[in-house]
Amino acid sequence: MAPPRKHDTDRILDAARAIVLHQGPRAASVATIARESGAPTGTLYHRFGNRDRILSAAWVRALERFQSRALEAGDVEDPVDAGVAMAESVIGFAREYRDDARLLLTLRPDDLLDADPDSDLRARIRAINRPLEAQLRRVAAGIYGDADARALDAVTRAIVDLPYGAIRRHARGRARMPTWLEPDVTSQARALLMAGGSDRPGSPKRRSR
């Protein structure tokens, strides 16, 4: 069995994230990340390679945490229930990983890195996003009878845009996010999803709740 790493990777990525959020991406040099995390600069170069790879690892970690919550929440048969659960999972993600939510909401990989994101990073992000995109298509097809561009846009508004807009305002400050955010967002997401397809011929009529 390999011995445990002396300098925890999550601690290093937490330090990088904190620097980016409080001082801006340009402040996040390897030396600064090393100082804030307590890990030697040699450890950072050995483990990640360079500054861009540290910051891209922090961003990808946030994306993976968000995606895993959304996919787990949406693993139910009824498409409306799945969509509502996924919308609620966005709020839960922001509660548990507030700084990760702020990172995803305010910055893209292009904003963080000195160089353009390489093809490996872009491919990894596409691979992480693919299961969620498939889940959105399943919800759209179940509600609208199709997963065309209009249907996908509609379910994305309910499942992604609505909760993201809510946490964008509440996750930035230091105050606790209000307890009424989940019930409000889920009821609004359900209303949007239940209304889906009512004006489109052949769309299934959703049951009321």
DOVOFI-77098 format. One line per 3 residues: number of its first residue (from 1); their letters; for each residue x, y negated, z of N, C-alpha, C. Coordinates in Angstrom, 1 decimal, padded with zeros to 4 digits, m for minus. Example, Ala and Ser with C-alpha at 12.3 -4.5 7.8 and 13.67 -1.06 7.14 Angstrom:
// DOVOFI-77098
1 = as = 013.2,005.7,007.8,012.3,004.5,007.8,013.2,003.3,007.8  012.8,002.2,007.1,013.7,001.1,007.1,012.9,000.0,007.9
This chain:
// DOVOFI-77098
1 = map = 000.8,001.2,000.0,000.0,000.0,000.0,000.9,m001.2,000.0  000.5,m002.2,m000.9,001.3,m003.4,m001.0,001.0,m004.3,000.3  002.0,m005.0,000.8,001.8,m005.9,001.9,000.9,m007.0,001.6
4 = prk = 000.2,m007.6,002.5,m000.7,m008.7,002.2,000.1,m010.0,001.8  m000.4,m010.8,000.9,000.3,m012.0,000.5,000.3,m013.0,001.7  001.5,m013.6,001.9,001.7,m014.5,003.0,000.8,m015.7,002.7
7 = hdt = 000.8,m016.2,001.5,000.0,m017.4,001.2,m001.2,m017.1,000.4  m002.4,m017.2,001.0,m003.6,m016.7,000.4,m004.0,m017.6,m000.8  m004.4,m016.9,m001.9,m004.7,m017.5,m003.2,m005.9,m018.5,m003.0
10 = dri = m006.9,m018.1,m002.2,m008.0,m019.0,m002.0,m007.6,m020.3,m001.3  m006.7,m020.2,m000.4,m006.2,m021.4,000.3,m005.6,m022.3,m000.7  m004.8,m021.8,m001.6,m004.1,m022.6,m002.6,m005.1,m023.3,m003.5
13 = lda = m006.1,m022.5,m004.0,m007.1,m023.0,m004.9,m008.0,m024.0,m004.1  m008.3,m023.8,m002.9,m009.1,m024.8,m002.1,m008.3,m026.1,m002.0  m007.0,m026.0,m001.8,m006.2,m027.3,m001.7,m006.2,m028.0,m003.0
16 = ara = m006.1,m027.2,m004.1,m006.1,m027.9,m005.5,m007.4,m028.6,m005.7  m008.5,m027.9,m005.4,m009.9,m028.4,m005.6,m010.0,m029.7,m004.7  m009.6,m029.7,m003.5,m009.7,m030.8,m002.6,m009.0,m032.1,m003.2
19 = ivl = m007.8,m031.8,m003.7,m007.0,m032.9,m004.2,m007.8,m033.5,m005.4  m008.2,m032.6,m006.3,m009.0,m033.1,m007.5,m010.2,m033.9,m007.1  m011.0,m033.4,m006.2,m012.2,m034.1,m005.8,m012.0,m035.4,m005.1
22 = hqg = m011.0,m035.5,m004.3,m010.8,m036.7,m003.5,m009.8,m037.7,m004.1  m008.9,m037.2,m004.9,m007.9,m038.1,m005.5,m007.9,m038.2,m007.0  m008.6,m037.2,m007.6,m008.6,m037.2,m009.1,m007.6,m036.1,m009.6
25 = pra = m007.9,m035.6,m010.8,m007.1,m034.6,m011.4,m005.6,m034.9,m011.5  m005.2,m036.1,m011.8,m003.8,m036.5,m012.1,m003.0,m036.4,m010.8  m003.7,m036.5,m009.6,m003.0,m036.4,m008.3,m002.6,m034.9,m008.0
28 = asv = m003.2,m034.0,m008.7,m003.0,m032.6,m008.4,m001.7,m032.0,m009.0  m000.6,m032.4,m008.6,000.7,m031.9,m009.1,001.0,m030.6,m008.3  001.9,m029.8,m008.8,002.3,m028.6,m008.1,002.9,m029.0,m006.7
31 = ati = 003.7,m030.0,m006.6,004.3,m030.4,m005.4,003.2,m030.8,m004.3  002.2,m031.5,m004.8,001.1,m031.9,m003.9,000.3,m030.8,m003.5  m000.1,m029.9,m004.4,m000.8,m028.7,m004.0,000.0,m027.8,m003.1
34 = are = 001.3,m027.7,m003.3,002.1,m026.9,m002.3,002.1,m027.6,m000.9  002.2,m028.9,m000.9,002.2,m029.5,000.4,000.9,m029.4,001.1  m000.2,m029.5,000.4,m001.6,m029.4,001.0,m002.0,m028.0,001.4
37 = sga = m001.5,m027.0,000.7,m001.8,m025.6,000.9,m000.9,m024.9,001.9  000.4,m025.5,002.0,001.4,m024.9,002.9,002.2,m023.8,002.2  001.9,m023.6,000.9,002.6,m022.6,000.1,003.8,m023.2,m000.6
40 = ptg = 005.0,m022.6,m000.6,006.1,m023.2,m001.3,005.9,m023.3,m002.8  006.5,m024.3,m003.4,006.3,m024.5,m004.8,006.7,m023.3,m005.6  007.8,m022.6,m005.1,008.2,m021.4,m005.9,007.1,m020.4,m005.9
43 = tly = 006.3,m020.2,m004.8,005.2,m019.3,m004.8,004.2,m019.7,m005.8  003.9,m021.0,m005.9,002.8,m021.4,m006.9,003.3,m021.2,m008.3  004.5,m021.4,m008.6,005.0,m021.2,m010.0,005.0,m019.7,m010.3
46 = hrf = 005.4,m018.9,m009.3,005.5,m017.5,m009.5,004.1,m016.9,m009.7  003.1,m017.4,m008.9,001.8,m016.8,m008.9,001.0,m017.3,m010.1  001.1,m018.6,m010.5,000.3,m019.2,m011.5,001.0,m019.6,m012.8
49 = gnr = 002.2,m019.9,m012.6,003.0,m020.3,m013.8,003.2,m021.8,m014.0  002.1,m022.6,m013.8,002.2,m024.0,m013.9,001.0,m024.7,m013.3  001.0,m026.0,m013.3,000.0,m026.8,m012.7,m001.4,m026.6,m013.4
52 = dri = m001.4,m026.5,m014.7,m002.7,m026.3,m015.4,m003.3,m025.0,m015.0  m002.5,m024.0,m014.8,m003.1,m022.7,m014.5,m003.7,m022.6,m013.1  m003.1,m023.4,m012.2,m003.7,m023.5,m010.8,m005.1,m024.1,m010.9
55 = lsa = m005.2,m025.2,m011.6,m006.4,m026.0,m011.7,m007.5,m025.2,m012.5  m007.1,m024.5,m013.6,m008.0,m023.7,m014.3,m008.5,m022.5,m013.5  m007.6,m022.0,m012.6,m008.0,m020.9,m011.7,m009.1,m021.4,m010.7
58 = awv = m008.9,m022.6,m010.2,m009.9,m023.1,m009.3,m011.2,m023.3,m009.9  m011.2,m023.8,m011.2,m012.4,m024.1,m011.9,m013.1,m022.8,m012.2  m012.4,m021.8,m012.7,m013.0,m020.5,m013.1,m013.5,m019.8,m011.8
61 = ral = m012.9,m019.9,m010.7,m013.4,m019.3,m009.5,m014.7,m019.9,m009.1  m014.9,m021.2,m009.3,m016.2,m021.9,m009.0,m017.2,m021.4,m010.0  m016.9,m021.2,m011.2,m017.9,m020.7,m012.2,m018.3,m019.3,m011.9
64 = erf = m017.3,m018.5,m011.6,m017.6,m017.1,m011.3,m018.6,m017.0,m010.0  m018.3,m017.8,m009.0,m019.2,m017.8,m007.9,m020.6,m018.2,m008.2  m020.7,m019.2,m009.0,m022.1,m019.6,m009.5,m022.8,m018.6,m010.3
67 = qsr = m022.0,m018.0,m011.2,m022.7,m017.0,m012.1,m023.1,m015.8,m011.4  m022.3,m015.3,m010.4,m022.6,m014.1,m009.7,m023.9,m014.3,m008.9  m024.1,m015.4,m008.3,m025.3,m015.7,m007.6,m026.5,m015.7,m008.5
70 = ale = m026.4,m016.4,m009.6,m027.5,m016.5,m010.5,m027.9,m015.2,m011.1  m026.9,m014.4,m011.5,m027.2,m013.1,m012.1,m027.9,m012.1,m011.1  m027.4,m012.1,m009.8,m027.9,m011.3,m008.8,m029.4,m011.7,m008.5
73 = agd = m029.6,m013.0,m008.4,m031.0,m013.5,m008.2,m031.9,m013.2,m009.3  m031.5,m013.2,m010.5,m032.3,m013.0,m011.7,m032.6,m011.6,m012.0  m032.1,m010.6,m011.2,m032.2,m009.2,m011.5,m033.5,m008.7,m011.0
76 = ved = m034.6,m009.3,m011.5,m036.0,m008.8,m011.2,m036.7,m008.7,m012.6  m037.7,m007.9,m012.6,m038.4,m007.5,m013.9,m039.2,m008.7,m014.5  m040.0,m009.3,m013.6,m040.9,m010.4,m014.1,m040.1,m011.6,m014.6
79 = pvd = m040.2,m012.1,m015.8,m039.4,m013.2,m016.3,m039.6,m014.5,m015.5  m040.8,m014.8,m015.1,m041.0,m016.0,m014.4,m040.3,m015.9,m013.0  m040.6,m014.8,m012.3,m039.9,m014.6,m011.0,m038.4,m014.7,m011.1
82 = agv = m037.9,m014.1,m012.2,m036.4,m014.1,m012.4,m035.9,m015.5,m012.6  m036.6,m016.3,m013.4,m036.2,m017.7,m013.7,m036.3,m018.5,m012.4  m037.3,m018.4,m011.6,m037.5,m019.1,m010.4,m036.4,m018.8,m009.4
85 = ama = m036.1,m017.5,m009.3,m035.0,m017.0,m008.4,m033.6,m017.6,m008.8  m033.4,m017.6,m010.1,m032.2,m018.2,m010.6,m032.1,m019.7,m010.4  m033.2,m020.4,m010.5,m033.2,m021.8,m010.2,m032.8,m022.0,m008.7
88 = esv = m033.4,m021.2,m007.8,m033.2,m021.3,m006.4,m031.7,m021.0,m006.1  m031.2,m020.1,m006.8,m029.8,m019.7,m006.5,m028.8,m020.8,m006.8  m029.1,m021.8,m007.6,m028.3,m022.9,m007.9,m028.2,m023.7,m006.6
91 = igf = m029.3,m023.9,m005.9,m029.3,m024.6,m004.6,m028.5,m023.9,m003.6  m028.7,m022.5,m003.5,m028.0,m021.7,m002.5,m026.5,m021.8,m002.8  m026.1,m021.7,m004.0,m024.7,m021.8,m004.4,m024.1,m023.2,m003.9
94 = are = m024.8,m024.3,m004.1,m024.3,m025.6,m003.7,m024.3,m025.7,m002.2  m025.1,m025.0,m001.5,m025.1,m025.0,000.0,m023.8,m024.3,000.5  m023.6,m023.1,m000.1,m022.5,m022.3,000.4,m021.1,m022.8,m000.1
97 = yrd = m021.1,m023.2,m001.4,m019.8,m023.7,m002.0,m020.0,m025.1,m002.5  m020.2,m026.0,m001.6,m020.5,m027.4,m001.9,m019.4,m028.0,m002.8  m018.1,m027.8,m002.5,m017.1,m028.4,m003.3,m016.9,m027.7,m004.6
100 = dar = m017.2,m026.4,m004.7,m017.3,m025.8,m006.0,m018.4,m026.4,m006.9  m019.5,m026.6,m006.3,m020.6,m027.2,m007.1,m020.2,m028.6,m007.6  m019.6,m029.4,m006.7,m019.1,m030.7,m007.1,m018.1,m030.6,m008.3
103 = lll = m017.2,m029.6,m008.2,m016.2,m029.4,m009.2,m016.9,m029.1,m010.6  m017.9,m028.2,m010.6,m018.5,m027.9,m011.8,m019.4,m029.0,m012.4  m020.0,m029.8,m011.4,m020.9,m030.8,m011.9,m020.2,m032.0,m012.4
106 = tlr = m019.0,m032.3,m012.0,m018.3,m033.6,m012.3,m017.2,m033.4,m013.3  m016.6,m032.2,m013.4,m015.4,m032.0,m014.2,m015.5,m030.8,m015.1  m014.9,m030.9,m016.3,m014.7,m029.8,m017.2,m013.3,m029.4,m017.2
109 = pdd = m012.9,m028.2,m017.7,m011.5,m027.9,m017.8,m010.7,m028.9,m018.6  m011.3,m029.5,m019.6,m010.5,m030.6,m020.4,m010.2,m031.8,m019.5  m011.0,m032.0,m018.5,m010.8,m033.2,m017.6,m009.6,m032.9,m016.6
112 = lld = m009.4,m031.6,m016.3,m008.5,m031.2,m015.3,m007.0,m031.1,m015.8  m006.9,m030.6,m017.0,m005.6,m030.1,m017.5,m004.8,m031.1,m018.3  m003.5,m031.0,m018.2,m002.6,m031.9,m018.9,m002.7,m031.6,m020.4
115 = adp = m002.7,m030.3,m020.7,m002.9,m029.8,m022.1,m004.3,m029.4,m022.4  m004.6,m029.2,m023.6,m005.9,m028.7,m024.0,m006.0,m027.2,m023.5  m007.2,m026.8,m023.0,m007.4,m025.4,m022.5,m007.0,m024.5,m023.6
118 = dsd = m006.2,m023.4,m023.3,m005.7,m022.5,m024.3,m006.8,m021.5,m024.6  m006.6,m020.7,m025.7,m007.6,m019.8,m026.2,m008.0,m018.8,m025.1  m007.0,m018.4,m024.3,m007.3,m017.4,m023.3,m008.3,m017.9,m022.3
121 = lra = m008.1,m019.2,m021.9,m009.1,m019.8,m020.9,m010.4,m019.9,m021.5  m010.5,m020.4,m022.8,m011.8,m020.6,m023.4,m012.5,m019.2,m023.6  m011.7,m018.2,m023.9,m012.3,m016.8,m024.1,m012.8,m016.3,m022.7
124 = rir = m012.1,m016.6,m021.7,m012.5,m016.1,m020.3,m013.8,m016.8,m019.9  m013.9,m018.1,m020.2,m015.1,m018.9,m019.8,m016.3,m018.4,m020.6  m016.1,m018.1,m021.9,m017.2,m017.5,m022.7,m017.6,m016.2,m022.2
127 = ain = m016.7,m015.4,m021.8,m017.0,m014.0,m021.3,m017.8,m014.2,m019.9  m017.4,m015.1,m019.1,m018.1,m015.3,m017.8,m019.5,m015.8,m018.1  m019.7,m016.7,m019.1,m021.0,m017.2,m019.4,m022.0,m016.3,m020.1
130 = rpl = m021.4,m015.3,m020.8,m022.2,m014.4,m021.6,m023.3,m013.7,m020.9  m023.1,m013.1,m019.7,m024.2,m012.4,m019.0,m025.3,m013.4,m018.6  m025.0,m014.6,m018.2,m026.0,m015.6,m017.9,m026.8,m016.0,m019.1
133 = eaq = m026.2,m016.2,m020.2,m026.9,m016.5,m021.5,m027.8,m015.4,m021.9  m027.4,m014.2,m021.7,m028.3,m013.0,m022.0,m029.5,m013.0,m021.0  m029.3,m013.4,m019.8,m030.4,m013.4,m018.8,m031.4,m014.6,m019.2
136 = lrr = m030.9,m015.7,m019.6,m031.7,m016.8,m020.1,m032.6,m016.3,m021.3  m031.9,m015.6,m022.2,m032.7,m015.1,m023.4,m033.8,m014.1,m023.0  m033.5,m013.3,m022.0,m034.5,m012.3,m021.5,m035.7,m013.1,m020.9
139 = vaa = m035.4,m014.1,m020.1,m036.5,m014.9,m019.5,m037.3,m015.6,m020.6  m036.6,m016.2,m021.6,m037.3,m016.9,m022.7,m038.2,m016.0,m023.5  m037.6,m014.8,m023.8,m038.4,m013.8,m024.6,m039.6,m013.3,m023.8
142 = giy = m039.5,m013.2,m022.5,m040.6,m012.7,m021.7,m041.7,m013.7,m021.5  m041.3,m015.0,m021.5,m042.3,m016.0,m021.3,m042.9,m016.5,m022.7  m042.0,m016.7,m023.6,m042.4,m017.3,m024.9,m042.7,m016.3,m026.0
145 = gda = m042.3,m015.0,m025.8,m042.4,m014.0,m026.8,m041.3,m014.1,m027.8  m040.3,m015.0,m027.6,m039.2,m015.2,m028.5,m038.1,m015.9,m027.7  m036.9,m015.7,m028.2,m035.8,m016.4,m027.5,m035.1,m017.4,m028.5
148 = dar = m035.9,m018.1,m029.3,m035.4,m019.0,m030.3,m034.9,m020.3,m029.5  m034.4,m021.2,m030.3,m033.7,m022.4,m029.7,m034.6,m023.2,m028.8  m035.9,m023.3,m029.2,m036.8,m024.1,m028.4,m037.1,m023.4,m027.1
151 = ald = m037.3,m022.1,m027.2,m037.6,m021.4,m026.0,m036.4,m021.4,m025.0  m035.2,m021.2,m025.5,m034.1,m021.3,m024.7,m033.9,m022.6,m024.1  m034.2,m023.7,m024.8,m034.0,m025.0,m024.3,m035.0,m025.3,m023.1
154 = avt = m036.2,m024.7,m023.3,m037.3,m024.9,m022.3,m036.9,m024.2,m021.0  m036.4,m022.9,m021.1,m036.1,m022.2,m019.8,m034.8,m022.8,m019.2  m033.9,m023.3,m020.0,m032.7,m023.9,m019.5,m033.1,m025.2,m018.7
157 = rai = m034.1,m025.9,m019.2,m034.5,m027.1,m018.4,m035.0,m026.7,m017.0  m035.7,m025.6,m016.9,m036.3,m025.2,m015.7,m035.3,m024.5,m014.8  m034.4,m023.7,m015.3,m033.5,m022.8,m014.5,m032.2,m023.5,m014.2
160 = vdl = m031.7,m024.4,m015.1,m030.4,m025.0,m015.0,m030.5,m026.5,m014.7  m031.2,m027.2,m015.7,m031.2,m028.7,m015.6,m031.9,m029.2,m014.3  m033.0,m028.6,m014.0,m033.8,m029.1,m012.8,m033.0,m028.9,m011.5
163 = pyg = m032.5,m027.7,m011.2,m031.7,m027.6,m009.9,m030.4,m028.4,m010.0  m029.7,m028.4,m011.1,m028.5,m029.1,m011.2,m028.7,m030.6,m011.0  m029.8,m031.1,m011.5,m030.1,m032.6,m011.3,m030.3,m032.8,m009.8
166 = air = m031.0,m031.9,m009.1,m031.3,m032.1,m007.7,m030.0,m032.1,m006.9  m029.1,m031.1,m007.1,m027.9,m031.0,m006.3,m026.9,m032.0,m006.7  m027.0,m032.6,m008.0,m026.0,m033.6,m008.4,m026.1,m034.8,m007.4
169 = rha = m027.2,m035.2,m006.9,m027.4,m036.3,m006.0,m027.0,m035.9,m004.6  m027.4,m034.7,m004.2,m027.3,m034.3,m002.8,m026.0,m033.7,m002.4  m025.2,m033.1,m003.4,m024.0,m032.4,m003.0,m022.8,m033.4,m003.0
172 = rgr = m022.9,m034.6,m003.4,m021.8,m035.5,m003.4,m021.4,m036.1,m002.1  m022.4,m036.4,m001.2,m022.2,m036.9,000.1,m021.8,m035.9,001.1  m021.5,m036.3,002.3,m021.2,m035.4,003.3,m022.4,m034.9,004.1
175 = arm = m023.5,m035.6,004.0,m024.7,m035.2,004.7,m025.2,m033.8,004.2  m025.8,m033.1,005.1,m026.4,m031.8,004.8,m027.5,m031.9,003.7  m027.5,m031.0,002.8,m028.6,m031.0,001.8,m029.9,m030.7,002.5
178 = ptw = m031.0,m031.5,002.1,m032.2,m031.3,002.8,m032.8,m029.9,002.7  m033.5,m029.5,003.8,m034.1,m028.2,003.8,m035.2,m028.0,002.8  m035.8,m029.1,002.4,m037.0,m029.0,001.5,m036.6,m028.8,000.0
181 = lep = m035.3,m028.8,m000.2,m034.8,m028.8,m001.6,m035.2,m027.5,m002.3  m035.0,m026.3,m001.6,m035.3,m025.1,m002.2,m036.8,m024.9,m002.5  m037.7,m025.2,m001.6,m039.1,m025.0,m001.9,m039.6,m026.0,m003.0
184 = dvt = m039.1,m027.2,m003.0,m039.5,m028.2,m004.0,m039.0,m027.7,m005.4  m037.7,m027.4,m005.5,m037.2,m027.0,m006.8,m037.8,m025.7,m007.3  m038.1,m024.7,m006.4,m038.6,m023.5,m006.9,m040.1,m023.7,m007.4
187 = sqa = m040.9,m024.5,m006.7,m042.2,m024.7,m007.1,m042.3,m025.5,m008.4  m041.3,m026.4,m008.6,m041.3,m027.2,m009.9,m040.8,m026.3,m011.0  m039.8,m025.5,m010.7,m039.3,m024.5,m011.7,m040.4,m023.6,m012.2
190 = ral = m041.1,m023.1,m011.2,m042.2,m022.1,m011.5,m043.3,m022.8,m012.4  m043.6,m024.1,m012.1,m044.6,m024.8,m012.9,m044.1,m025.0,m014.3  m042.8,m025.3,m014.5,m042.3,m025.5,m015.8,m042.3,m024.1,m016.6
193 = lma = m041.9,m023.1,m015.9,m041.9,m021.8,m016.6,m043.3,m021.2,m016.9  m044.2,m021.4,m015.9,m045.6,m021.0,m016.2,m046.3,m021.7,m017.3  m045.9,m022.9,m017.5,m046.4,m023.7,m018.6,m045.8,m023.3,m020.0
196 = ggs = m044.8,m022.5,m019.9,m044.1,m022.2,m021.1,m044.9,m021.4,m022.1  m044.8,m021.7,m023.3,m045.5,m020.9,m024.4,m047.0,m021.2,m024.6  m047.6,m022.0,m023.7,m049.0,m022.2,m023.8,m049.5,m022.8,m025.1
199 = drp = m048.5,m023.6,m025.7,m048.9,m024.3,m026.9,m048.3,m023.6,m028.2  m047.8,m022.4,m028.0,m047.2,m021.7,m029.1,m048.0,m020.4,m029.4  m048.5,m020.3,m030.7,m049.3,m019.1,m031.0,m048.6,m017.8,m030.8
202 = gsp = m049.3,m016.9,m030.2,m048.8,m015.6,m030.0,m048.0,m015.4,m028.7  m047.8,m016.5,m028.0,m047.0,m016.4,m026.7,m047.9,m015.7,m025.7  m047.3,m014.9,m024.8,m048.1,m014.2,m023.8,m048.6,m015.2,m022.7
205 = krr = m049.8,m014.9,m022.3,m050.4,m015.8,m021.2,m049.9,m015.3,m019.9  m049.3,m016.2,m019.2,m048.7,m015.9,m017.9,m049.7,m015.8,m016.8  m049.5,m014.9,m015.9,m050.5,m014.8,m014.7,m050.2,m016.0,m013.8
208 = sr = m051.3,m016.5,m013.1,m051.1,m017.5,m012.2,m050.8,m017.0,m010.8  m050.2,m017.8,m010.0,m049.8,m017.4,m008.6,m050.3,m018.4,m007.6
